Amino acid sequence: MNRKHIWDVVVIGGGVSGCMAAFAAAKQGASTLLIEQYGFLGGALTNAGVGPMMTFHAGERQVVTGLPQELIDRLCEKKGCIGHIEDTIGYASSVTPFDAEVMKRVLDEMAHDYGVEVLFHAVISGVKKEQDSISSVSVVTRGGMLEIAGKILIDATGDAALSFLAGADICQGRDSDGLCQPMTTNLKVANVDMEALRNEIKAHPENFIIPDVSSIDRTERLSVAGFFREFNRAKEEGIITTQRENVLFFETVNPGEVIVNTTRVIQLDPVNPWDLSKAECEGRKQAEELMHFFRSSCKGFSDAVLLSTGVQIGVRESRRVMGDYLLTAEDLLSSKHFEDTVALGGYPIDIHNPTGAQTATTHLQPGQFYDIPLRSLLVKGFDNLMVCGRCLSATHEASAAVRVTPIAMATGQAAGAAAGLSAMAGIQVRELAYQKLLQALTELGATLQ
């Protein structure tokens, strides 16, 4: 074991939620380390082909702001994003297409600019505890094992890997049987004839989900759900084995390039290594089926080319940490106000069926948004451990809303600011005055009401 390395704040997981946490902590003056298992930042957006980001808005109002918006602004400066645009499916208040390769570089630059030290190719393997605090974590690297210590640690792993190893109270999946939402292998597909596709949607709107056909000509990039006739026929003929009700894809910032979010790997445990291995193979099998289907049956795809599948399969849900407060669907749907609100969201409750086709969605009222309290980022029974992103303290149903990228970034921003302030003051996060945190988040540009 190498000598112990000590920081004020240590963030495990370099997805965009973890990035925002690290940036926000460093902005408070805290020495900050960001640990990532791959060789780049961005998480599911860069390692699993997830896109677009959805949604920063609640109706016309932008409710996710601050460092997450700075990321968008920097992406736009490099032509890696076109900003927030209309969702032509009408599902979310906005979508934000981006270029994943540009995002990798932008996140590198933000880490450098804010003085965040990044450790790539490092996987957490163990935790040392002293009473209710984590004294250090062990990470496996190409150079051997490292021992890392931080005054405050933030679990941004998505799978709650740090919290699990530390012995925190963990839940997984839905209450009835523990099953998680399906995993998805996203496909990035190029050379799609978007003009032919637009004409097809306008000619046969009944074959697509398209609330306002005029949006097809109004938006810069398409969001598409449909090809119902073709997809159902392919399933009946056994050409498609995906347990999904329709084809879903989104045009990226690059014209003619789309991200297909249609594979569905069900009834496998995303944190069981054997199940996860099976899921990767099953996802690629479904991806191959879809490419044959697209080229043979879908207008605009006859010359389509598969650019890539993700470095890993996309995971919607796995472990969730039990915190000081368990966020519920009722909290979201009633827009419950919390005295310790640290982030807002406007995405609907979006539960992909863990056992087959269909997606259960509960939409908010137009313009409605909800609060996320600091207590849902504090891990029950620990003095110096926080969470952000999709492993925060929420029920299966509430997690289905707050798991999405913009909201995950908002909770990361909040966790990082709280951790940084507390570390610099030499106190526990629970001792931090909310007004001081509110001031720091406001200075970062966050919207909290």
Backbone torsions as a table, in degrees:
resi	resn	phi	psi	omega
1	MET	NA	126.9	177.8
2	ASN	-71.7	169.9	179.7
3	ARG	-60.2	155.2	-177.8
4	LYS	-75.2	133.1	176.3
5	HIS	-104.9	133.2	-171.9
6	ILE	-122.5	133.0	175.6
7	TRP	-130.0	165.5	173.0
8	ASP	-69.4	-48.2	-178.6
9	VAL	-130.2	132.4	175.1
10	VAL	-120.1	124.7	178.7
11	VAL	-110.0	124.4	177.8
12	ILE	-100.6	114.9	179.9
13	GLY	112.8	112.9	-175.7
14	GLY	-99.8	28.9	168.0
15	GLY	-67.1	178.4	-175.8
16	VAL	-65.6	-27.3	175.3
17	SER	-67.2	-46.9	177.0
18	GLY	-63.1	-37.1	176.8
19	CYS	-61.1	-47.7	179.7
20	MET	-62.0	-36.9	178.1
21	ALA	-63.4	-45.4	-179.3
22	ALA	-65.2	-43.7	-179.7
23	PHE	-62.9	-43.5	-178.1
24	ALA	-66.6	-38.1	178.3
25	ALA	-65.1	-45.2	-180.0
26	ALA	-63.2	-33.6	178.8
27	LYS	-64.8	-19.6	177.4
28	GLN	-88.5	2.8	179.3
29	GLY	95.1	3.2	-177.1
30	ALA	-81.7	137.3	169.7
31	SER	-68.4	128.6	-167.3
32	THR	-133.0	132.2	175.5
33	LEU	-115.1	133.5	177.3
34	LEU	-116.3	119.7	-175.4
35	ILE	-108.0	128.5	-175.1
36	GLU	-134.7	137.5	-176.0
37	GLN	-74.5	-26.6	178.8
38	TYR	-97.8	-171.7	-178.8
39	GLY	-99.2	18.7	-178.5
40	PHE	-157.0	160.5	179.1
41	LEU	-95.3	168.9	175.1
42	GLY	118.9	-16.2	175.9
43	GLY	59.6	-137.2	-175.0
44	ALA	-59.1	-26.6	-179.8
45	LEU	-70.1	-25.9	-177.9
46	THR	-117.2	-19.0	179.3
47	ASN	-106.4	-15.9	-178.3
48	ALA	-123.0	5.9	176.9
49	GLY	70.0	21.6	-179.1
50	VAL	-73.1	138.4	176.3
51	GLY	177.3	156.7	-1.9
52	PRO	-79.3	177.9	169.6
53	MET	-75.7	134.6	-179.9
54	MET	-155.9	127.1	-0.3
55	THR	-133.1	146.0	175.6
56	PHE	-80.7	-6.1	-167.3
57	HIS	-120.4	162.3	165.8
58	ALA	-127.3	100.2	-169.8
59	GLY	65.3	-130.6	-179.5
60	GLU	-83.1	-14.1	-173.7
61	ARG	-90.1	131.3	174.5
62	GLN	-83.0	121.8	-177.1
63	VAL	-109.7	-13.2	173.9
64	VAL	-107.4	113.0	-174.3
65	THR	-138.5	-171.8	178.6
66	GLY	86.6	-134.8	-179.0
67	LEU	-60.2	-37.6	175.3
68	PRO	-58.8	-39.2	177.3
69	GLN	-71.0	-33.1	175.8
70	GLU	-60.7	-39.1	175.6
71	LEU	-58.6	-44.3	179.4
72	ILE	-63.8	-43.9	-179.7
73	ASP	-60.5	-42.8	179.6
74	ARG	-67.6	-37.9	176.2
75	LEU	-61.8	-43.1	179.9
76	CYS	-62.6	-38.6	178.7
77	GLU	-60.9	-30.8	179.9
78	LYS	-96.4	11.6	-179.1
79	LYS	63.3	25.5	178.7
80	GLY	-99.6	9.5	-179.5
81	CYS	-163.4	152.4	175.7
82	ILE	-114.6	14.8	178.5
83	GLY	84.4	-167.0	-176.8
84	HIS	-87.1	127.3	-177.0
85	ILE	-129.1	172.2	-179.4
86	GLU	-67.5	140.3	173.3
87	ASP	-89.5	108.5	-175.0
88	THR	-69.5	-15.1	174.1
89	ILE	-77.7	-22.8	-178.2
90	GLY	79.7	15.0	-176.3
91	TYR	-80.7	-47.0	-177.5
92	ALA	-115.7	163.2	-177.9
93	SER	-68.2	-25.9	177.5
94	SER	-162.9	162.3	169.4
95	VAL	-130.3	155.4	-176.3
96	THR	-132.4	91.9	178.9
97	PRO	-70.2	152.9	-177.6
98	PHE	-156.1	168.0	175.0
99	ASP	-103.8	119.8	-174.3
100	ALA	-64.3	-35.0	-179.3
101	GLU	-69.0	-38.0	175.9
102	VAL	-66.2	-38.3	179.9
103	MET	-60.7	-41.1	178.9
104	LYS	-54.5	-46.6	-176.6
105	ARG	-69.8	-40.2	-179.9
106	VAL	-62.2	-42.3	179.4
107	LEU	-66.3	-36.3	172.5
108	ASP	-56.8	-46.7	-176.8
109	GLU	-66.1	-40.4	179.3
110	MET	-65.0	-41.2	177.5
111	ALA	-60.7	-43.3	178.3
112	HIS	-63.8	-46.1	-175.8
113	ASP	-63.7	-33.4	-177.1
114	TYR	-96.1	3.0	175.8
115	GLY	75.8	26.9	177.0
116	VAL	-85.8	127.3	174.4
117	GLU	-85.2	133.3	-176.9
118	VAL	-115.2	132.0	175.2
119	LEU	-115.0	108.0	180.0
120	PHE	-89.7	166.6	176.6
121	HIS	52.5	46.7	-179.1
122	ALA	-133.7	127.8	-176.5
123	VAL	-121.0	128.6	179.8
124	ILE	-66.6	135.6	-176.3
125	SER	-129.3	-14.2	-178.7
126	GLY	-165.3	161.8	-177.8
127	VAL	-136.6	135.8	170.9
128	LYS	-107.3	133.4	-178.8
129	LYS	-119.0	148.5	169.1
130	GLU	-129.3	106.2	-174.8
131	GLN	56.8	-116.6	-176.2
132	ASP	-100.1	15.1	-178.6
133	SER	-121.9	151.6	171.6
134	ILE	-88.3	120.7	-179.5
135	SER	-86.4	-32.9	177.2
136	SER	-165.9	163.6	173.5
137	VAL	-125.6	151.6	175.4
138	SER	-104.6	135.1	176.1
139	VAL	-127.0	140.5	177.9
140	VAL	-90.7	129.2	178.9
141	THR	-130.2	173.8	177.1
142	ARG	-63.2	-23.8	-179.2
143	GLY	-95.6	8.4	-178.9
144	GLY	112.1	-164.7	-176.8
145	MET	-86.9	137.9	173.8
146	LEU	-118.5	145.1	173.5
147	GLU	-106.9	122.8	-174.7
148	ILE	-119.5	132.5	177.3
149	ALA	-124.0	145.7	176.5
150	GLY	-144.0	148.9	175.3
151	LYS	-61.3	-41.5	177.2
152	ILE	-134.1	137.3	179.4
153	LEU	-115.8	143.0	179.4
154	ILE	-121.3	123.6	177.8
155	ASP	-88.7	105.6	177.5
156	ALA	-119.2	30.6	-174.2
157	THR	-80.1	-9.1	-175.2
158	GLY	80.1	-49.5	179.9
159	ASP	-90.4	6.5	-178.7
160	ALA	57.0	38.7	-175.5
161	ALA	-62.3	-43.5	179.4
162	LEU	-64.1	-48.5	-178.3
163	SER	-62.6	-39.9	178.8
164	PHE	-61.9	-48.3	179.8
165	LEU	-65.3	-28.4	179.7
166	ALA	-80.5	-8.1	179.2
167	GLY	87.0	22.0	178.7
168	ALA	-69.4	161.1	176.4
169	ASP	-72.0	119.5	-172.6
170	ILE	-122.7	142.8	168.6
171	CYS	-121.3	161.5	179.3
172	GLN	-148.9	133.4	174.7
173	GLY	70.1	-164.9	-178.6
174	ARG	-83.7	156.9	-173.5
175	ASP	-63.0	-34.7	-172.0
176	SER	-66.3	-39.6	-174.9
177	ASP	-145.2	2.6	178.4
178	GLY	77.4	2.0	-180.0
179	LEU	-72.1	140.3	179.4
180	CYS	-96.3	162.5	172.6
181	GLN	-57.4	153.8	-175.7
182	PRO	-62.3	153.4	169.5
183	MET	-88.6	156.4	-177.2
184	THR	-139.0	129.8	169.5
185	THR	-89.9	110.2	179.0
186	ASN	-80.9	144.9	177.1
187	LEU	-111.6	134.2	169.8
188	LYS	-102.9	118.5	-171.2
189	VAL	-122.1	131.7	-178.8
190	ALA	-113.5	172.4	176.4
191	ASN	65.7	36.4	174.8
192	VAL	-88.6	132.3	179.4
193	ASP	-80.8	93.7	-174.3
194	MET	-69.6	-30.5	178.0
195	GLU	-65.6	-43.8	177.4
196	ALA	-64.1	-37.9	179.1
197	LEU	-66.3	-44.8	177.6
198	ARG	-59.0	-43.4	180.0
199	ASN	-64.9	-36.4	178.8
200	GLU	-65.5	-41.8	179.9
201	ILE	-66.2	-41.1	179.9
202	LYS	-68.1	-33.3	-179.4
203	ALA	-77.1	-30.0	-176.2
204	HIS	-135.1	62.1	-177.1
205	PRO	-61.7	-25.0	-179.7
206	GLU	-67.4	-16.1	-179.3
207	ASN	-91.5	5.2	-177.0
208	PHE	-139.2	163.3	168.3
209	ILE	-90.4	106.8	-175.5
210	ILE	-148.1	88.1	-176.4
211	PRO	-59.0	-32.4	-176.9
212	ASP	-138.1	101.9	-175.5
213	VAL	-61.3	-28.6	-179.8
214	SER	-64.5	-20.5	179.2
215	SER	-65.0	-22.9	-180.0
216	ILE	-59.7	-37.7	179.1
217	ASP	-90.7	-12.6	-173.9
218	ARG	-90.2	-33.4	-173.2
219	THR	-89.2	152.0	179.9
220	GLU	-75.1	-31.5	-179.5
221	ARG	-137.6	147.1	-174.9
222	LEU	-91.6	143.2	161.4
223	SER	-111.3	131.4	-172.6
224	VAL	-133.6	129.6	170.0
225	ALA	-131.0	126.3	-179.4
226	GLY	155.3	-131.8	-166.9
227	PHE	52.0	42.9	-175.4
228	PHE	-58.5	-49.3	-176.7
229	ARG	-60.2	-49.5	-177.3
230	GLU	-65.0	-41.7	-176.1
231	PHE	-68.9	-45.2	179.7
232	ASN	-64.0	-38.8	177.4
233	ARG	-63.3	-42.3	179.8
234	ALA	-64.9	-36.4	177.2
235	LYS	-68.0	-41.3	179.1
236	GLU	-62.9	-34.7	-178.3
237	GLU	-85.4	-3.4	178.9
238	GLY	80.7	8.6	178.5
239	ILE	-73.0	-34.0	179.6
240	ILE	-115.3	129.2	177.3
241	THR	-108.1	-2.9	-179.6
242	THR	-61.6	130.4	177.3
243	GLN	-85.7	77.3	-178.7
244	ARG	-144.9	156.2	-173.6
245	GLU	-90.3	-18.1	179.9
246	ASN	-161.3	175.3	174.4
247	VAL	-88.1	136.1	179.3
248	LEU	-131.8	125.6	175.9
249	PHE	-153.0	160.7	-174.6
250	PHE	-135.5	132.8	176.2
251	GLU	-72.8	136.1	179.7
252	THR	-83.1	-172.4	176.8
253	VAL	-65.8	-20.2	-179.9
254	ASN	-93.0	116.1	-176.7
255	PRO	-54.2	137.1	178.1
256	GLY	81.0	2.4	177.6
257	GLU	-112.7	130.2	-177.4
258	VAL	-128.7	152.7	171.2
259	ILE	-105.2	120.3	-178.3
260	VAL	-96.0	120.5	-179.1
261	ASN	-115.0	72.1	-171.5
262	THR	-129.8	-25.3	177.1
263	THR	-65.0	154.0	-179.1
264	ARG	-147.7	110.6	-179.7
265	VAL	-104.5	112.5	-169.5
266	ILE	-109.7	158.5	171.1
267	GLN	57.4	32.7	171.7
268	LEU	-124.2	144.1	-174.9
269	ASP	-86.3	117.7	-175.5
270	PRO	-69.7	-11.5	176.5
271	VAL	-113.8	9.7	169.1
272	ASN	-93.1	117.1	-172.6
273	PRO	-60.1	-32.3	178.8
274	TRP	-72.5	-43.2	176.7
275	ASP	-63.4	-42.0	-178.8
276	LEU	-63.5	-37.2	177.6
277	SER	-64.9	-42.7	176.0
278	LYS	-62.7	-39.0	-178.3
279	ALA	-62.6	-40.5	179.0
280	GLU	-59.8	-44.6	-179.6
281	CYS	-68.1	-43.3	179.6
282	GLU	-63.6	-39.4	178.6
283	GLY	-62.4	-42.2	178.8
284	ARG	-67.2	-35.8	176.6
285	LYS	-61.2	-47.1	179.1
286	GLN	-64.6	-36.0	178.1
287	ALA	-62.1	-41.4	178.0
288	GLU	-62.8	-43.2	177.0
289	GLU	-58.8	-44.2	-177.5
290	LEU	-64.0	-39.9	-180.0
291	MET	-63.3	-42.3	176.3
292	HIS	-61.6	-42.1	179.5
293	PHE	-63.9	-46.7	-179.8
294	PHE	-57.5	-50.4	-175.0
295	ARG	-65.2	-33.3	-175.1
296	SER	-90.4	-24.3	-167.1
297	SER	-128.2	-12.1	-172.3
298	CYS	-114.1	125.9	179.1
299	LYS	-57.4	130.5	178.8
300	GLY	96.0	-10.5	-174.0
301	PHE	-109.7	8.4	-174.1
302	SER	-60.7	-31.8	-179.9
303	ASP	-110.7	19.1	-176.7
304	ALA	-64.7	147.6	-178.5
305	VAL	-124.9	132.0	175.6
306	LEU	-78.7	115.2	178.3
307	LEU	-81.6	-45.1	-175.8
308	SER	-169.3	156.7	158.5
309	THR	-107.9	172.8	-174.0
310	GLY	-71.2	162.1	171.3
311	VAL	-59.5	-32.1	175.2
312	GLN	-143.9	162.1	178.1
313	ILE	-67.7	149.1	178.9
314	GLY	-80.1	133.4	-177.8
315	VAL	-116.0	119.8	178.7
316	ARG	-82.2	-34.1	-171.9
317	GLU	-153.6	137.4	170.9
318	SER	-145.3	-119.6	179.6
319	ARG	-77.1	148.1	172.5
320	ARG	-129.2	138.8	-178.3
321	VAL	-85.1	141.0	172.8
322	MET	-87.9	117.7	-176.0
323	GLY	-106.9	-165.6	178.0
324	ASP	-65.5	-24.6	176.6
325	TYR	-139.4	135.3	177.7
326	LEU	-99.2	109.5	-178.7
327	LEU	-72.2	134.6	-175.8
328	THR	-119.0	165.2	176.2
329	ALA	-61.2	-38.2	179.0
330	GLU	-62.0	-37.9	176.8
331	ASP	-57.9	-43.5	-177.5
332	LEU	-71.0	-48.2	-174.7
333	LEU	-68.9	-26.4	178.2
334	SER	-93.8	0.5	-176.1
335	SER	51.0	47.3	-179.3
336	LYS	-59.6	132.7	178.8
337	HIS	-93.0	136.2	179.1
338	PHE	-113.5	146.0	178.7
339	GLU	-72.7	-13.7	179.3
340	ASP	-120.8	37.4	179.1
341	THR	-60.5	132.1	179.4
342	VAL	-127.8	-5.6	179.0
343	ALA	-159.0	155.7	177.1
344	LEU	-122.1	159.1	175.9
345	GLY	-149.4	158.1	179.2
346	GLY	-136.9	14.6	-179.4
347	TYR	-83.4	143.3	179.9
348	PRO	-70.0	168.0	171.0
349	ILE	-76.4	116.5	-165.5
350	ASP	-128.3	91.1	-174.8
351	ILE	-105.2	109.2	174.0
352	HIS	-77.4	132.4	-173.1
353	ASN	-58.2	121.5	180.0
354	PRO	-69.6	-11.9	-175.1
355	THR	-121.0	-0.6	-179.0
356	GLY	175.6	-147.8	-178.2
357	ALA	-76.2	176.2	178.4
358	GLN	79.6	148.6	178.3
359	THR	-130.8	125.3	-179.9
360	ALA	-92.0	117.7	-177.4
361	THR	-121.3	132.4	171.2
362	THR	-116.6	109.1	-177.1
363	HIS	-84.1	150.6	171.5
364	LEU	-79.5	167.1	171.8
365	GLN	-68.7	152.1	-179.7
366	PRO	-53.1	124.3	179.0
367	GLY	84.5	-5.2	-178.6
368	GLN	-74.3	144.2	174.8
369	PHE	-139.2	172.7	-177.8
370	TYR	-135.1	162.8	-178.8
371	ASP	-99.7	151.1	171.1
372	ILE	-124.1	122.6	-175.0
373	PRO	-86.3	154.7	175.7
374	LEU	-56.8	-35.7	-176.6
375	ARG	-60.7	-23.9	176.9
376	SER	-77.9	-6.2	177.5
377	LEU	-104.2	-3.5	-179.4
378	LEU	-101.0	125.4	-175.0
379	VAL	-82.8	124.3	-178.1
380	LYS	-59.1	129.4	176.4
381	GLY	88.7	4.0	-179.5
382	PHE	-127.1	140.5	-179.7
383	ASP	-88.1	-26.3	-172.0
384	ASN	-133.0	30.2	179.8
385	LEU	-125.4	127.3	176.2
386	MET	-123.2	165.2	175.1
387	VAL	-130.9	158.7	171.9
388	CYS	-152.9	168.6	-177.6
389	GLY	78.3	-154.7	-170.1
390	ARG	-75.9	-5.7	177.6
391	CYS	-96.6	12.3	179.1
392	LEU	-67.0	172.9	-174.1
393	SER	-78.8	100.6	-178.3
394	ALA	-154.7	155.9	174.2
395	THR	-71.3	168.1	176.3
396	HIS	-52.4	-43.8	-176.5
397	GLU	-71.5	-45.4	-179.8
398	ALA	-66.7	-37.4	178.7
399	SER	-60.5	-31.1	179.9
400	ALA	-65.1	-15.8	176.6
401	ALA	-98.8	-46.7	-170.6
402	VAL	-85.7	-1.4	-178.1
403	ARG	-74.3	-16.6	-170.5
404	VAL	-73.5	159.5	-167.7
405	THR	-53.4	-53.8	-177.0
406	PRO	-59.2	-41.6	-179.2
407	ILE	-70.5	-37.2	175.1
408	ALA	-59.8	-38.9	176.9
409	MET	-66.7	-37.9	179.5
410	ALA	-64.4	-41.3	178.9
411	THR	-71.7	-31.7	174.2
412	GLY	-63.9	-45.4	177.4
413	GLN	-56.6	-42.6	-178.8
414	ALA	-67.6	-46.2	-179.2
415	ALA	-61.9	-43.2	-179.0
416	GLY	-64.8	-43.1	179.2
417	ALA	-62.5	-43.7	-179.8
418	ALA	-65.3	-42.2	-179.9
419	ALA	-65.7	-44.2	-179.3
420	GLY	-62.7	-46.2	178.6
421	LEU	-61.6	-43.9	-176.9
422	SER	-68.0	-42.4	179.5
423	ALA	-61.7	-42.1	-179.0
424	MET	-68.2	-30.3	179.7
425	ALA	-87.7	-9.3	-179.6
426	GLY	70.5	33.6	-178.9
427	ILE	-127.2	167.4	172.2
428	GLN	-76.6	154.3	-179.2
429	VAL	-61.6	-33.9	179.6
430	ARG	-65.0	-19.2	179.6
431	GLU	-91.2	-7.3	-176.8
432	LEU	-72.4	130.7	177.2
433	ALA	-66.8	128.7	-178.1
434	TYR	-58.4	-37.6	-178.4
435	GLN	-62.6	-33.6	177.7
436	LYS	-68.9	-41.1	177.0
437	LEU	-66.2	-41.4	178.2
438	LEU	-58.7	-42.8	178.6
439	GLN	-62.8	-43.4	-179.4
440	ALA	-64.7	-42.7	179.3
441	LEU	-66.5	-37.9	177.6
442	THR	-63.3	-40.7	178.2
443	GLU	-66.2	-27.7	174.7
444	LEU	-77.0	-12.9	178.7
445	GLY	99.4	9.4	-178.0
446	ALA	-68.5	147.9	173.5
447	THR	-101.5	126.2	-174.3
448	LEU	-127.7	6.2	176.9
449	GLN	-157.0	NA	NA
